[in-house]
Every structure is written in C-alpha cells, then in structure tokens.
Amino acid sequence: TCKVRKEHRDNLRRVDNLEKERGLLEGVLERETDAEEARIRGVIRGIREVLNRFGYLYRGYPTEKADMLASVFDNDALILCELVDRGVLDDLAPEDLAEVFSWFSFDRDFRYANHYTLSRELIQLRRRLDDIERAVLGEERDNGLYISEGHNPSFYGPAKAWTQGQTMVEICEQIELSEGDLVLTFNKTIDLLRQVREMLTDVLPENDLRFKLREAERLIRRDIVEQSLTLGFAPLQIEDATPDDLP
C-alpha cells in the first residue's frame, strides 16, 4: 500500500548496483596497489644491486663510499663519485675540472655547431669516462633502472674557454648556443663543483682535489655568470626613485 514503493525498489536496485561497482573498483585498486608495491620493490632491489656492484653497499650495509654518494644530489651522482673514487680527476687543472663538470650540466637536446676541440688530456679522460659510464648505465639498465644519464658528448669547450678569459661573444662565435644557455649551464656547473667539493670536505678532507674544485668555481664564477647568481638570490633594488627618475 506504500505510495512510493516503486521508488524504494528503484533505490534498492541502485544501491545494489553501486555495491557491485564499488567491489569492482576495490578489486582494481588492490591490483594496482600490489603492482605499484612490486614496482617499488623492484626499483629498491635494482638500486641495491647497482650499489653493491660499485662498492657502495656490502652485504646490504653501507660502505665508506656510500657517504660520498649521499652528499651529491644529481642524476649522475654515481658517475661523478666514481670519477672521484678512481682518481680520474686528480691530475686535472682547475680549468679542465670546470670543463669536465660542464659536460654533465648541459641538458638541451638539439643540434648545434661546435668548433671547439679538446686537448689530448681531455680526450684521454673522456675515454676513461666513457668506460665508467658504460659500466654504470649497463648495470642500471640490467636492473631496470634509468637514473644516470651520462655526460653530453656534443657539449665541450665553452667552460674551459670561459675560465681562460674568453667573453660570451667570443664563445658564441665558436659554438651555436645562446648566452642564456651558456649562463644556465655554467651555473649548474658551479653547483656540481660545489657539491663534490663539499662532499670531499666532509667525507675525504685529506683529498687535495677539493682545493682545485674551489679554484675551478672561482674561475667560472665571473662577470655575467656571477651577476646571474647574485641577482638570482638578491633582486636588484632601485632606491629613492620616483616615476620621473625612471625611463
């Protein structure tokens, strides 16, 4: 005798359908959660295998080398730490250190002309770097990891030229890049130099490489590069200016 009996029946049917839909969605969520947990376990297992392979872990426990890696925050931190640990950078002059670190700092992916040439010492270093990168990237790929990227093989020359006193105009005549691209690259180069230097100060204070890294920072941090770093943290202030004083 209920006047809304049909409405109640429709509501019950709707509740039943919603319960079934919720059950299906909960099943999907559970499968996706399990898959994500399995993926994360795989990533952690892969990282463990890579770190074991290069001596940063031993039987699951961190070694002294692990302190090096923990202090460098970059996708290519493992490669940079291997360069330091194997002494590849020890005999380089400060301007060459700035050059090598700049190879890891340029991340633009397009074709451009480059008329610079590398010295014989840097060519030999690049061969050792290639061997290290193949080992690191190969081990990562074998474990399903895509963390390290490696250096940019087509970017070379500007950083060393800059540390030797060349101007941006002179550099842009040799390599087909804008001043903005170069300044951004030099800024990242400074950051990488600083990170590795501070890591050595904390972890390997007896390593004299840190003094050459500081000198490399000083050489590259000049003129427009220094200005860009300064303005990035302390914007230019115009004091006691009225509208009539401004162009």
Buried (B, 14 or more C-beta within 10 A) or exposed (E): EEEEEEEEEEEEEEEEEEEEEEEEEEEEEEEEEEEEEEEEEEBEEBBBBBBBBBEBBEEEEEBEBBBBBBBBEBEBBBBBBBBBBEEBBEEBBBBBBBBBBBBBBBEEEEEEEBEBEBEEEBEEBBEEBEEBBEBBBEBBEEBEBEBBBBBBEBBBBBBBBBBEEBEBEEBBEBBEBEEEBBBBBBBBBBBBBBBBBBBBBEBBEEBEBBEBBBBBBBBBBEEBBEEBBEEEEEEEEEEEEEEEEEE
